Amino acid sequence: PCLVQLPHTMVLAERHADDGVAVVTLSFDDPSQIEQIRQTLHAKGGGEHGMHFLSQHGGSSQSMEDFEIPGGALPYYMLYDPAGRLHRAFAIDPTAERQFTSADIDAAVKDLVSDEGN
C-alpha cells in the first residue's frame, strides 16, 4: 500500500510546493536495502520531491513506537501546520468500514493550505 500511495504523495508535494507544503517520507524497510529503496523511490517519482528517510530499526515495533504509528499499520500520514502542530493524521484501521483514500488526504491538505492563507 505504501508504494501504491507514493506516486500520489509525490504529486501532492509538487502540486503544493508553492504553498509551502513539504513532504517527508519514512521508509521502514531493512536499512541494508538502501540501494533498492533509492531505486524504488526514483522509479515511483520520489527522486525530485520531498525528503526521504529510512528508520534504522526497519519495520520493527521499535520503529512504530519511535514514530508514534498507532497499531503499527502502514501507510500512515501526519499533516502538520507551519507551527509544527499536528493538523490531521490518517491511519489504517483494520476494523473500520472505510479506510482513508488519496482524496481524503488531498482534501485535508487543501483545507490546511487554505486555513493558513486566511
FENNORRA-V270285 format. One line per field, one symbol per residue. ss: DSSP state (a for helix, b for strand, c for the rest). psi: psi as a letter, one per 20 degrees, with the letter a starting at -180 (. if undefined). A space follows every 50 residues. Layout:
BEGIN
ss=???
psi=???
END
This chain:
BEGIN
ss=caaaaaaaaaaaaaacaaaccccbbbbcccaaaaaaaaaaaaaccccccc bbbbccccccaaaaaacccaaaccccbbbbcccccbbbbbcccccccccc caaaaaaaaaaaaaaaac
psi=hghhhggghhgggghjgijjppppqppkrphikgghgggggghjjjhhqr pprppijbkrhgghghjlopikpqqppppqrhijppgqqoqpohiqhprq rhhgggghggggghghi.
END
